[in-house]
Amino acid sequence: MKTLILLFITLSLYANTIAARYDVTFSVFGKIGEAYVEFEQNKGRYYIKVDGKLTGTAASMGQNRREIHESFGLIKEGVLVPELYKKQELSDFYHYETYFVFYPDNQPVQEYRIREKTERENRVDIAKMQFYSEEVTKHSSSHKNIPYQAQNDLLSLFFNIREYLKTIPEGNYKIIHAVGGRNNKGEILVSNPSGEKRKMLKELMPSNENRLITVVIDQDIFKSDKGELFIALDKNYLAKEAMLKDVLLFGDIHGYRVWQEGKL
């Protein structure tokens, strides 16, 4: 559920300083999560932070999972060019993962992972006939080159969607590479639907302003019919709603913007 929260809200902001909140519901289960977004730009540089968490019963079932995504980089001719992308995952088990991805000129993208997990271990001292329980923190790290070229990470991609749509006529799609996806190719498919598909999306998201796209990305949450995330944009190409149909056979996940501060 969390990945959806993080993905669709990154389409929402493009200004000097903006903050917004999105709520996410799951069919008959009601609200299952929320996310806060910050976007700042200053002197040709930008910073994005997306902080999402599960709420209510979903939080209890999902070990109070929370994710924080951050992107840092340059702004060149109105396009975000990332230099560093970070992701943290937190839960009841105090484990998190952070991914650092750098973009040096003419060099492969490099990924650094750090994992820390705190577990409770039990042991018995036979000599003293005593039982002990203690918390032990385990660390691991890795480094590798990403096997593809990418001009975006997951956050910058969705902020740059306005520019990509200029090159995707209705009924067409574009494959874009972005760091942060889980497959080995970093492929994300963005479509500008037409015909019956566009009509269906209008009915699913009545608040649409006829600015509709679909996105396919390799993440566990996308276990819907075709793994498509449906997104409705407002006149400024900011995300108003997002939806996944028939997720895990239980129903639809629906995200929507509840407030936004700052102006374009």
C-alpha positions as CSV (number, residue, x, y, z in Angstrom):
1,M,0.0,0.0,0.0
2,K,2.8,2.4,0.9
3,T,4.4,2.4,-2.6
4,L,1.2,3.7,-4.1
5,I,1.1,6.6,-1.6
6,L,4.6,7.6,-2.5
7,L,4.3,7.2,-6.2
8,F,1.2,9.1,-7.1
9,I,1.8,12.2,-4.9
10,T,5.1,12.9,-6.6
11,L,3.1,14.1,-9.6
12,S,1.7,16.9,-7.5
13,L,4.2,19.7,-7.0
14,Y,6.2,22.1,-9.1
15,A,6.8,25.5,-7.5
16,N,9.2,27.4,-5.3
17,T,7.9,25.9,-2.1
18,I,4.8,23.7,-1.9
19,A,3.5,21.3,0.7
20,A,0.6,18.8,0.3
21,R,-1.1,15.9,1.8
22,Y,-2.8,12.9,0.2
23,D,-5.1,10.3,1.7
24,V,-5.3,6.7,0.5
25,T,-8.3,4.4,0.8
26,F,-8.8,0.7,0.1
27,S,-12.3,-0.3,-1.0
28,V,-14.4,-1.3,2.1
29,F,-11.4,-1.0,4.4
30,G,-11.6,2.8,4.3
31,K,-8.5,5.0,4.8
32,I,-5.3,3.0,5.0
33,G,-2.6,5.6,4.7
34,E,-1.5,9.2,4.1
35,A,1.5,11.0,2.8
36,Y,3.1,14.5,3.0
37,V,5.1,16.1,0.3
38,E,7.5,19.0,0.3
39,F,9.1,20.6,-2.7
40,E,11.7,23.4,-2.6
41,Q,13.8,25.1,-5.3
42,N,16.5,27.7,-4.7
43,K,19.1,29.1,-7.0
44,G,18.8,26.4,-9.6
45,R,18.6,23.5,-7.2
46,Y,15.7,21.4,-5.9
47,Y,14.8,19.2,-3.0
48,I,11.9,16.8,-2.7
49,K,10.7,14.9,0.3
50,V,7.9,12.4,0.4
51,D,6.9,11.0,3.8
52,G,4.2,8.3,3.8
53,K,2.8,6.0,6.4
54,L,0.1,3.5,6.9
55,T,-2.7,4.4,9.3
56,G,-5.4,2.7,11.5
57,T,-5.8,-1.0,11.1
58,A,-3.5,-1.0,8.1
59,A,-0.7,0.3,10.3
60,S,-1.3,-2.4,12.8
61,M,-1.2,-5.1,10.2
62,G,1.7,-3.6,8.4
63,Q,4.0,-3.1,11.4
64,N,3.5,0.7,11.4
65,R,5.5,0.9,8.2
66,R,6.7,4.3,7.1
67,E,8.7,5.3,4.0
68,I,10.7,8.5,3.4
69,H,11.9,9.3,-0.1
70,E,14.2,12.2,-0.9
71,S,15.6,13.6,-4.2
72,F,18.3,16.2,-4.5
73,G,19.5,17.8,-7.7
74,L,19.7,20.6,-10.3
75,I,17.0,22.4,-12.4
76,K,18.1,22.8,-16.0
77,E,15.7,24.6,-18.4
78,G,12.8,23.7,-16.2
79,V,13.6,20.0,-15.9
80,L,14.7,18.3,-12.7
81,V,18.1,16.5,-13.0
82,P,18.7,14.4,-9.9
83,E,22.1,13.9,-8.3
84,L,21.1,12.0,-5.1
85,Y,18.1,9.8,-4.3
86,K,17.5,8.3,-0.9
87,K,14.9,5.9,0.5
88,Q,14.3,4.9,4.1
89,E,11.9,2.2,5.3
90,L,10.9,2.0,9.0
91,S,8.7,-0.3,10.9
92,D,8.1,-1.8,14.3
93,F,11.3,-3.8,13.9
94,Y,13.4,-0.6,13.6
95,H,14.8,-1.7,10.3
96,Y,15.5,0.8,7.5
97,E,17.2,0.8,4.2
98,T,18.7,3.8,2.5
99,Y,19.6,4.0,-1.1
100,F,22.1,6.6,-2.3
101,V,22.3,7.0,-6.1
102,F,24.8,9.4,-7.7
103,Y,24.9,10.7,-11.2
104,P,28.5,11.7,-12.1
105,D,29.0,12.7,-15.7
106,N,29.7,9.9,-18.1
107,Q,29.8,7.3,-15.3
108,P,27.4,4.5,-14.4
109,V,24.8,5.2,-11.7
110,Q,26.0,3.9,-8.4
111,E,23.8,2.4,-5.7
112,Y,24.8,2.2,-2.1
113,R,22.6,0.3,0.3
114,I,22.7,0.3,4.1
115,R,20.5,-2.0,6.1
116,E,20.1,-2.0,9.8
117,K,17.7,-4.3,11.6
118,T,17.2,-4.6,15.4
119,E,16.0,-8.0,16.6
120,R,15.5,-9.6,19.9
121,E,17.6,-12.7,20.6
122,N,17.0,-15.2,23.3
123,R,19.7,-17.4,24.9
124,V,20.1,-19.7,27.9
125,D,23.1,-19.7,30.2
126,I,23.2,-23.4,31.2
127,A,25.8,-23.0,33.9
128,K,23.7,-20.4,35.7
129,M,20.4,-21.8,34.6
130,Q,19.2,-18.4,33.5
131,F,17.3,-17.2,30.5
132,Y,18.4,-13.9,28.7
133,S,16.7,-11.8,26.2
134,E,18.4,-8.9,24.5
135,E,18.2,-6.6,21.4
136,V,20.9,-7.1,18.8
137,T,21.4,-4.7,15.9
138,K,22.7,-6.2,12.7
139,H,24.3,-4.1,9.9
140,S,24.9,-4.9,6.3
141,S,25.9,-2.8,3.2
142,S,26.5,-3.2,-0.5
143,H,27.6,-1.2,-3.5
144,K,27.0,-1.8,-7.2
145,N,26.7,-0.1,-10.5
146,I,23.2,0.1,-12.0
147,P,23.1,-1.8,-15.3
148,Y,21.2,0.9,-17.2
149,Q,21.4,4.6,-17.9
150,A,18.8,6.8,-16.2
151,Q,18.1,10.5,-16.2
152,N,15.5,10.3,-13.4
153,D,14.8,8.8,-10.1
154,L,11.2,7.9,-9.0
155,L,10.6,11.4,-7.6
156,S,12.1,13.5,-10.4
157,L,10.4,11.4,-13.0
158,F,6.9,12.3,-11.8
159,F,7.8,15.9,-11.3
160,N,9.0,16.0,-14.9
161,I,5.9,14.3,-16.3
162,R,4.6,17.5,-17.8
163,E,7.6,17.6,-20.2
164,Y,7.3,13.9,-21.1
165,L,3.6,14.3,-22.0
166,K,4.5,16.8,-24.7
167,T,6.1,13.9,-26.6
168,I,3.3,11.3,-25.9
169,P,0.2,11.8,-28.1
170,E,-3.1,10.3,-27.0
171,G,-3.0,6.5,-27.6
172,N,0.8,6.3,-27.3
173,Y,3.2,5.5,-24.6
174,K,6.9,6.0,-23.6
175,I,9.3,3.9,-21.7
176,I,11.3,5.9,-19.3
177,H,14.3,4.7,-17.1
178,A,14.3,5.8,-13.5
179,V,16.4,4.8,-10.5
180,G,14.3,3.4,-7.6
181,G,12.2,0.7,-9.4
182,R,12.9,-2.9,-8.5
183,N,13.5,-4.5,-11.8
184,N,17.0,-4.7,-13.4
185,K,16.1,-2.4,-16.3
186,G,14.6,0.5,-14.4
187,E,11.8,0.7,-17.0
188,I,8.6,2.7,-16.3
189,L,5.9,2.8,-18.9
190,V,3.9,6.0,-19.1
191,S,0.8,6.0,-21.4
192,N,-1.5,8.8,-22.6
193,P,-4.7,6.7,-23.0
194,S,-7.3,7.2,-25.7
195,G,-10.8,5.9,-26.7
196,E,-12.5,3.5,-24.4
197,K,-9.6,3.5,-22.0
198,R,-9.8,7.3,-21.5
199,K,-13.6,7.0,-21.1
200,M,-13.2,4.4,-18.4
201,L,-10.7,6.5,-16.5
202,K,-13.0,9.5,-16.6
203,E,-15.8,7.4,-15.1
204,L,-13.4,6.0,-12.4
205,M,-12.1,9.5,-11.4
206,P,-15.0,12.0,-11.9
207,S,-12.9,15.0,-10.7
208,N,-10.6,14.7,-13.8
209,E,-10.1,17.6,-16.1
210,N,-9.4,15.3,-19.1
211,R,-5.7,15.1,-18.2
212,L,-5.3,11.4,-17.6
213,I,-2.3,9.0,-17.7
214,T,-1.4,5.5,-16.7
215,V,1.9,4.3,-15.3
216,V,3.3,0.8,-15.0
217,I,6.2,0.2,-12.6
218,D,7.7,-2.9,-11.1
219,Q,6.7,-2.8,-7.4
220,D,5.0,-5.3,-5.1
221,I,2.0,-3.0,-4.7
222,F,1.2,-3.3,-8.4
223,K,-0.6,-6.6,-8.1
224,S,-3.7,-5.3,-9.8
225,D,-5.1,-6.6,-13.1
226,K,-2.3,-5.1,-15.3
227,G,-0.2,-3.4,-12.8
228,E,-1.4,0.0,-14.0
229,L,-1.6,3.1,-11.8
230,F,-4.4,5.5,-13.1
231,I,-3.7,9.2,-12.5
232,A,-5.9,12.3,-13.0
233,L,-4.1,15.6,-13.3
234,D,-5.4,19.2,-12.9
235,K,-4.8,22.0,-15.3
236,N,-1.4,22.6,-13.9
237,Y,-0.5,18.9,-14.3
238,L,-0.7,18.3,-10.6
239,A,-2.1,15.0,-9.4
240,K,-5.6,15.1,-8.1
241,E,-6.4,11.4,-7.9
242,A,-4.7,8.1,-8.4
243,M,-6.2,4.6,-8.5
244,L,-5.2,0.9,-8.7
245,K,-8.0,-1.5,-9.8
246,D,-8.6,-5.0,-8.3
247,V,-5.6,-5.1,-6.1
248,L,-4.8,-8.6,-4.7
249,L,-8.4,-9.5,-5.5
250,F,-9.8,-7.4,-2.7
251,G,-10.7,-4.1,-4.5
252,D,-9.5,-0.7,-5.5
253,I,-6.9,1.5,-3.9
254,H,-7.8,5.2,-4.3
255,G,-5.6,8.2,-3.5
256,Y,-6.7,11.8,-3.5
257,R,-5.3,15.2,-2.6
258,V,-6.9,16.7,0.6
259,W,-4.9,19.9,0.8
260,Q,-2.1,21.8,-0.7
261,E,-0.2,24.9,0.4
262,G,1.9,27.2,-1.8
263,K,1.3,28.5,-5.3
264,L,2.6,27.9,-8.8
